[in-house]
Amino acid sequence: MQVDAKTEEDTPRARTPSLTKKAMELWALDRKQCKLAAAMGQLKDGKIPSHADVLLEALVKHESEMNMQEERAVERERRKRELDLRRQKTLEERRAAVANKQEVILEKKVARANERVETLEMRRRLKENDEQHLLELKATQQQYRRERERFELVEREWIKQDARNKSMQEREAIRRVHAHHRQMADYQLEEETQSARRDEKVERLKSEQTLKERRDPQVMRADPGSPAVMMGHSKSVIPYANQQRPWAFRLSRWQHAD
């Protein structure tokens, strides 16, 4: 049985220097950034920077980055021009292909036109031959058959349309009858409701008028057995003739205060 021995590089002691190195690199970078920030602050204040080497290194790095950006911009512009050229070339090729296709289509149309001319010429020669009568008879039979089919189709359509019109008229008549009955029922119900309301209003007005007349001080004083007269409350009641109501309801015989 073979056991794999750990090498010196796999031990934690062997990995420690690499971590320490990374930590020292980060610390140096942080220190360099602090020096650069201090130098920039001194330069903005009009003073001579104390860490000129760090500032010079940053300027050189910035210049190199700017140069790289310019080179990238030039490269992008070059690629864009190449892409535009390829697109233009592709567009020209497509236009040429479309033009060639149109030429082929035009040639086919011309060929079909020539073929139709030849066919017409051949038919003309056939009519001049002995088979002219047979062709005319066949054409006449076909025309008669087409006319008969067209007439039958028109007749069937006319019958269907007439049936539809009659059905629509019957449905409209039934609908109007039902609508008339419904309107008459609604009108009768409305009339009954209005009549009941009017009767109720008349009864209410009559009862109110009777109650007002009974509560009139003069009427109560005319009644010897009235509780208001016996208790002496009739003088505190406003006379019926002076109450707030339209002029047409005032009694002409009661024009003075009670």
C-alpha positions as CSV (number, residue, x, y, z in Angstrom):
1,M,0.0,0.0,0.0
2,Q,1.6,3.3,-1.2
3,V,1.0,6.5,0.8
4,D,1.4,9.9,-1.0
5,A,3.7,12.1,1.0
6,K,2.9,15.8,1.2
7,T,5.4,17.9,-0.6
8,E,6.9,21.0,1.0
9,E,4.9,23.3,-1.3
10,D,1.5,21.9,0.0
11,T,2.2,22.7,3.7
12,P,0.8,25.8,5.3
13,R,4.3,27.0,6.0
14,A,5.1,26.9,2.3
15,R,1.9,28.9,1.4
16,T,2.6,31.6,4.0
17,P,5.3,33.5,2.0
18,S,3.0,33.9,-1.0
19,L,0.2,35.4,1.1
20,T,2.8,37.7,2.8
21,K,4.0,38.7,-0.6
22,K,0.5,39.6,-1.8
23,A,-0.1,41.5,1.4
24,M,3.1,43.5,1.0
25,E,2.2,44.2,-2.7
26,L,-1.2,45.5,-1.6
27,W,0.4,47.6,1.1
28,A,2.9,49.1,-1.4
29,L,0.1,49.8,-3.9
30,D,-1.9,51.6,-1.1
31,R,1.1,53.5,-0.1
32,K,1.8,54.6,-3.7
33,Q,-1.9,55.7,-4.1
34,C,-1.5,57.8,-0.9
35,K,1.7,59.4,-2.2
36,L,0.0,60.1,-5.5
37,A,-3.0,61.7,-3.8
38,A,-0.6,63.9,-1.6
39,A,1.4,64.9,-4.7
40,M,-1.8,65.9,-6.6
41,G,-3.0,67.9,-3.6
42,Q,0.3,69.7,-3.4
43,L,0.3,70.4,-7.1
44,K,-3.3,71.8,-6.9
45,D,-2.2,74.1,-4.0
46,G,0.7,75.5,-6.2
47,K,3.4,73.7,-4.3
48,I,6.2,71.5,-5.5
49,P,5.2,67.8,-5.0
50,S,7.3,65.9,-2.5
51,H,6.8,62.6,-4.4
52,A,7.5,63.7,-8.0
53,D,8.6,60.2,-9.0
54,V,5.2,58.7,-8.1
55,L,3.5,61.6,-10.0
56,L,5.7,61.1,-13.0
57,E,5.0,57.4,-13.0
58,A,1.2,58.1,-12.9
59,L,1.5,60.6,-15.7
60,V,3.4,58.2,-17.8
61,K,0.9,55.4,-17.1
62,H,-2.0,57.8,-18.0
63,E,-0.2,58.8,-21.2
64,S,0.2,55.2,-22.2
65,E,-3.5,54.5,-21.4
66,M,-4.5,57.5,-23.5
67,N,-2.3,56.3,-26.4
68,M,-3.9,52.8,-26.0
69,Q,-7.3,54.4,-26.2
70,E,-6.4,56.4,-29.3
71,E,-5.0,53.2,-30.9
72,R,-8.2,51.4,-30.0
73,A,-10.3,54.2,-31.4
74,V,-8.2,54.1,-34.7
75,E,-8.7,50.3,-34.7
76,R,-12.5,50.6,-34.2
77,E,-12.7,53.2,-37.0
78,R,-10.7,51.0,-39.3
79,R,-13.0,48.0,-38.5
80,K,-16.0,50.2,-39.0
81,R,-14.7,51.3,-42.4
82,E,-14.0,47.7,-43.4
83,L,-17.5,46.7,-42.2
84,D,-19.1,49.5,-44.2
85,L,-17.1,48.4,-47.3
86,R,-18.3,44.8,-46.8
87,R,-21.9,45.9,-46.4
88,Q,-21.6,48.1,-49.5
89,K,-20.2,45.3,-51.4
90,T,-22.9,42.9,-50.2
91,L,-25.6,45.5,-51.1
92,E,-24.1,45.9,-54.6
93,E,-24.0,42.1,-55.0
94,R,-27.6,41.8,-53.9
95,R,-28.6,44.6,-56.3
96,A,-26.8,42.8,-59.1
97,A,-28.5,39.5,-58.2
98,V,-31.9,41.3,-58.2
99,A,-31.2,42.9,-61.6
100,N,-30.2,39.5,-63.0
101,K,-33.3,37.9,-61.5
102,Q,-35.4,40.6,-63.1
103,E,-33.8,40.0,-66.4
104,V,-34.5,36.3,-66.2
105,I,-38.1,37.0,-65.3
106,L,-38.4,39.4,-68.2
107,E,-36.9,36.8,-70.5
108,K,-39.5,34.2,-69.2
109,K,-42.3,36.7,-69.8
110,V,-41.2,37.3,-73.3
111,A,-40.9,33.6,-73.9
112,R,-44.5,33.1,-72.5
113,A,-45.8,35.9,-74.7
114,N,-44.2,34.4,-77.8
115,E,-45.6,31.0,-76.8
116,R,-49.1,32.6,-76.5
117,V,-48.7,34.2,-79.9
118,E,-47.7,30.8,-81.4
119,T,-50.7,29.1,-79.6
120,L,-53.1,31.7,-81.1
121,E,-51.6,31.3,-84.5
122,M,-52.0,27.5,-84.2
123,R,-55.6,27.9,-83.1
124,R,-56.2,30.1,-86.1
125,R,-54.8,27.5,-88.4
126,L,-56.9,24.8,-86.7
127,K,-60.0,26.8,-87.3
128,E,-59.2,27.0,-91.0
129,N,-58.9,23.2,-91.1
130,D,-61.6,20.7,-91.3
131,E,-62.0,20.4,-87.5
132,Q,-63.3,24.0,-87.3
133,H,-66.9,22.8,-87.0
134,L,-66.2,20.3,-84.3
135,L,-64.4,23.0,-82.2
136,E,-67.2,25.5,-82.7
137,L,-69.8,22.9,-81.6
138,K,-67.8,22.0,-78.5
139,A,-67.4,25.7,-77.6
140,T,-71.1,26.2,-78.0
141,Q,-71.9,23.3,-75.7
142,Q,-69.5,24.5,-73.1
143,Q,-71.0,28.0,-73.2
144,Y,-74.5,26.7,-72.9
145,R,-73.5,24.5,-70.0
146,R,-71.9,27.5,-68.2
147,E,-74.9,29.7,-68.8
148,R,-77.3,27.0,-67.5
149,E,-75.1,26.5,-64.3
150,R,-75.0,30.3,-63.8
151,F,-78.8,30.6,-64.1
152,E,-79.3,27.7,-61.6
153,L,-76.9,29.3,-59.2
154,V,-78.7,32.7,-59.5
155,E,-82.1,31.1,-59.0
156,R,-80.9,29.2,-55.8
157,E,-79.4,32.4,-54.4
158,W,-82.6,34.3,-55.1
159,I,-84.7,31.6,-53.3
160,K,-82.4,31.7,-50.3
161,Q,-82.4,35.5,-50.1
162,D,-86.2,35.6,-50.4
163,A,-86.5,33.1,-47.6
164,R,-84.2,35.1,-45.4
165,N,-86.1,38.3,-46.1
166,K,-89.4,36.7,-45.2
167,S,-87.9,35.3,-42.0
168,M,-86.5,38.7,-41.1
169,Q,-89.9,40.3,-41.7
170,E,-91.7,37.8,-39.6
171,R,-89.2,38.2,-36.7
172,E,-89.5,42.0,-37.0
173,A,-93.3,41.8,-36.8
174,I,-93.2,39.5,-33.8
175,R,-90.7,41.8,-32.1
176,R,-92.9,44.8,-32.7
177,V,-95.9,43.1,-31.3
178,H,-94.0,42.1,-28.2
179,A,-92.6,45.6,-27.9
180,H,-96.1,47.1,-28.2
181,H,-97.4,44.8,-25.5
182,R,-94.5,45.6,-23.2
183,Q,-94.9,49.4,-23.8
184,M,-98.7,49.2,-23.1
185,A,-98.0,47.2,-19.9
186,D,-95.4,49.7,-18.8
187,Y,-97.8,52.6,-19.6
188,Q,-100.6,50.9,-17.6
189,L,-98.3,50.3,-14.6
190,E,-97.1,53.9,-14.8
191,E,-100.7,55.2,-14.9
192,E,-101.7,53.1,-12.0
193,T,-98.7,54.2,-10.0
194,Q,-99.3,57.9,-10.8
195,S,-103.0,57.6,-9.9
196,A,-102.2,55.9,-6.6
197,R,-99.7,58.7,-5.8
198,R,-102.2,61.4,-6.7
199,D,-104.9,59.8,-4.5
200,E,-102.4,59.4,-1.7
201,K,-101.3,63.1,-2.0
202,V,-105.0,64.3,-2.1
203,E,-105.8,62.3,1.1
204,R,-102.6,63.5,2.8
205,L,-103.5,67.2,1.9
206,K,-107.0,66.7,3.1
207,S,-105.9,65.2,6.4
208,E,-103.3,68.0,6.9
209,Q,-105.9,70.7,6.1
210,T,-108.4,69.1,8.6
211,L,-105.7,68.9,11.2
212,K,-104.7,72.5,10.7
213,E,-108.4,73.6,10.9
214,R,-108.9,71.6,14.1
215,R,-105.8,73.2,15.7
216,D,-106.9,76.8,14.8
217,P,-107.2,78.9,18.0
218,Q,-110.6,80.3,17.0
219,V,-112.0,76.9,16.3
220,M,-110.7,75.6,19.6
221,R,-112.1,78.6,21.5
222,A,-115.5,78.0,19.9
223,D,-115.5,74.6,21.4
224,P,-116.3,75.0,25.2
225,G,-115.0,71.5,25.9
226,S,-111.6,71.9,24.1
227,P,-108.6,70.9,26.3
228,A,-106.6,73.9,25.0
229,V,-109.3,76.4,26.1
230,M,-109.6,74.7,29.5
231,M,-105.8,74.7,30.0
232,G,-105.3,78.2,28.6
233,H,-103.0,77.2,25.8
234,S,-104.9,78.6,22.9
235,K,-103.4,82.1,23.1
236,S,-99.9,80.7,22.6
237,V,-100.8,79.1,19.3
238,I,-100.4,81.1,16.1
239,P,-103.8,81.7,14.5
240,Y,-104.5,79.5,11.4
241,A,-105.3,82.7,9.4
242,N,-101.8,84.1,10.0
243,Q,-99.7,81.0,9.5
244,Q,-97.1,80.9,6.7
245,R,-98.8,79.6,3.6
246,P,-99.8,80.8,0.1
247,W,-102.2,83.8,-0.1
248,A,-104.9,81.7,-1.9
249,F,-105.3,79.6,1.3
250,R,-105.9,82.5,3.7
251,L,-109.4,83.0,5.0
252,S,-110.8,86.4,4.2
253,R,-112.9,86.5,7.4
254,W,-109.8,86.2,9.6
255,Q,-107.8,89.3,8.7
256,H,-107.0,90.3,12.3
257,A,-105.0,88.8,15.1
258,D,-106.8,86.4,17.4
